[in-house]
Amino acid sequence: MLEIKSVSKSFGKADVLRDISLTIKEGEFFSLLGPSGCGKTTLLRLLGGFDRPGTGEIHHNGVRIDTLPANQRRFNMVFQRYALFPHLSVRDNVAFGLRMKKVASREIASRVDEMLSLVQMAALASRSVTTLSGGQQQRVALARALVNRPEVLLLDEPLSALDLKLRQQMQVELLALQRRLKHTFIFVTHDQEEALTLSDRIAVMNDGVIDQVGTPQEIYEYPRTPFVARFIGSVNAIDGEIKDCRPDVIIVGGPTKRMMTVRPSRDGFRPLPVIPQGTPIRILVRPEKFKILKSAPGPEQNALDGTIREILYQGPVTQFFVQLRDQILIIAQPNTAVTARKGFSGGDKVFVAWAPEDCLLMGRDGPLPVLESPPVDPALSDAQLQLPLGIMEDVRMAGGVAQGG
Amino acid sequence: MSGAAWGRPRPKAPVAAKAMTAFAFLLIYVPLAALVVYSFLGPSNGPGTPDAGTLVWYEKVFSNTQILGSLYASLWVGLWSTVGATVIGTAAALALERTRFPGRGVLEGIVHVPLIMPEIVLGLSMLMWFVLLRITLGYFSIILAHITFSVSYVIITVKARLHGFDDSLEEAARDLGASPWQVFWRVTFPLIWPGVLSGALMAFTLSFDDFLITFFTAGVGSDTLPLKIYSMIKFGVSREINALSTLMLVFTFALVMFFFRPSKGVKTVT
């Protein structure tokens, strides 16, 4: 278990990490996700031992490690641009770590061979690394780190230099490798889709702070801050004001006369907060949670009326841009059945409808100001871990949608 | 020949420019050629008779123990000043390129001073310095002086190699368990080696043919080859000197050709 305890780091006047606390479990595929400059690489470098935290401590299996130099940690790193030694062959690159540890040469040979065949590079073992393609260099870099059987493998955006097809293929290989070796992987990326696909858990970082830690489903379905909602997938924002707040329903006055209702999520994972009447709030809705209708839906649905500005056919989904009075909503409809386009065209008056359960409640410029946390039922939080089956597919699809948006 | 421009029409150089170039080359190479040619000519038997091709001057050089002694001295001085300059210069280049310390900028500027400073000033100041420190003038003082001026060349060539060095290579080595010492010898040094080598070679050739600074710092009784040649000239130009000069020419030329031969080159991973 890797414990990061209120770690801060600044370079000059810039606070790159601010009071980061995080626990990463053994054998977990854990991603640090955030835009460039959010501090994710700095955090990884602290774990690798290339920088020392300004304040705070890092413990691994109960032993404090932030004071140890990189060469005394049983952590290995895959660097962003691979950092393969250009003067050594593929085999010598992979053998480097074992030679430094003075492993017997016969054992080195067998472990290097084993690792090279695991990453499918055995045929090129005696080649110079300078002659390899990007994907091959990537595999050598992985093998060079993994051959040391690291307790934790650190990966600094290892796939970012590859083109899309190769990246997707390497994602699959990486995941298979991790499942097989059961090492702890800590993976830094700015690619939200990559993080969703690969990770057991994700920490979303923003400006030196961790906004949210959770499984891909939790992060996507229940973002805690507007930043997380926006960074993982795309999202529509509808401003409103609390009219009534009850345990099972919140009534919000919105841009039209029709009131909007907010209900707890269907799995009960997101109970309703307690917010006083008159508080300005923002409702976030994912594009794929909307439905586009020709006539107003019943009162059990939320709805806003507008005009279609643009229809973009994108293969798996069609995107509609609907003009409201003073904003545009983005709606994604799967192109599965007859529902596909339903004969909509630009300029049509339509209703955008969504379920009260699909609202993400936020403050106007930040997370919801929590005035009184609802009591957490321990039985309930246990149940929360068991997300309903099928949600995974929703997430996958939504991930695709978000990429398009 | 500029490879990039090959095949594309380029503006033709004016005839005057070509003539100037030819003239410049003549100025450099005609005296050299004459020197070489004369080293193979025997003593003329009298006015009007052509000189005959001979190796007699070379035989004389190789049987002249004084010349051989000074050649040995030059090689010895060259070797140790090269070792000294290369070690100090490489370390200095690493410090200048890798670390930030107060006065680094000034130091970086000072590195270039020996390249432009009049040699006579350097020689004179060196002499005064050695006298002040009561260092006996001799081979030791010559070596110290040679290290002083050739270290700049090593710093410049090694720094050029270090510039653009991917720091993550060293981090990768540390990450794989290498101690700082191992990082240097297993990763940093092999990659900057071409720069170190050309610096060392430059240091050697500078030391081997240096006259002025050696002259100031040699003291009595220590003769390097250039000093020896100079003293021989004082007693009249013998063709022995032509032969000796030709040998030096061939030696330095061979040295440079050997190390700067079209290299297989260490490419860097981008």
HADDOCK unambig.tbl for C-alpha pairs under 7 A between the chains (distance, minus, plus):
assign (segid A and resid 70 and name CA) (segid B and resid 174 and name CA) 5.91 0.50 0.50
assign (segid A and resid 70 and name CA) (segid B and resid 175 and name CA) 5.26 0.50 0.50
assign (segid A and resid 71 and name CA) (segid B and resid 174 and name CA) 5.01 0.50 0.50
assign (segid A and resid 71 and name CA) (segid B and resid 175 and name CA) 5.26 0.50 0.50
assign (segid A and resid 71 and name CA) (segid B and resid 176 and name CA) 6.35 0.50 0.50
assign (segid A and resid 71 and name CA) (segid B and resid 177 and name CA) 3.95 0.50 0.50
assign (segid A and resid 71 and name CA) (segid B and resid 178 and name CA) 5.84 0.50 0.50
assign (segid A and resid 71 and name CA) (segid B and resid 179 and name CA) 6.52 0.50 0.50
assign (segid A and resid 72 and name CA) (segid B and resid 177 and name CA) 6.50 0.50 0.50
assign (segid A and resid 76 and name CA) (segid B and resid 175 and name CA) 5.87 0.50 0.50
assign (segid A and resid 76 and name CA) (segid B and resid 176 and name CA) 6.61 0.50 0.50
assign (segid A and resid 77 and name CA) (segid B and resid 175 and name CA) 6.71 0.50 0.50
assign (segid A and resid 83 and name CA) (segid B and resid 168 and name CA) 5.79 0.50 0.50
assign (segid A and resid 83 and name CA) (segid B and resid 169 and name CA) 4.97 0.50 0.50
assign (segid A and resid 83 and name CA) (segid B and resid 172 and name CA) 6.53 0.50 0.50
assign (segid A and resid 84 and name CA) (segid B and resid 169 and name CA) 6.75 0.50 0.50
assign (segid A and resid 85 and name CA) (segid B and resid 169 and name CA) 6.51 0.50 0.50
assign (segid A and resid 86 and name CA) (segid B and resid 267 and name CA) 6.83 0.50 0.50
assign (segid A and resid 86 and name CA) (segid B and resid 268 and name CA) 5.57 0.50 0.50
assign (segid A and resid 86 and name CA) (segid B and resid 269 and name CA) 5.87 0.50 0.50
assign (segid A and resid 87 and name CA) (segid B and resid 266 and name CA) 6.68 0.50 0.50
assign (segid A and resid 97 and name CA) (segid B and resid 176 and name CA) 4.48 0.50 0.50
assign (segid A and resid 97 and name CA) (segid B and resid 177 and name CA) 6.01 0.50 0.50
assign (segid A and resid 100 and name CA) (segid B and resid 177 and name CA) 5.81 0.50 0.50
assign (segid A and resid 100 and name CA) (segid B and resid 178 and name CA) 5.62 0.50 0.50
assign (segid A and resid 101 and name CA) (segid B and resid 177 and name CA) 6.71 0.50 0.50
assign (segid A and resid 130 and name CA) (segid B and resid 267 and name CA) 6.88 0.50 0.50
assign (segid A and resid 130 and name CA) (segid B and resid 268 and name CA) 6.90 0.50 0.50
assign (segid A and resid 130 and name CA) (segid B and resid 269 and name CA) 5.55 0.50 0.50
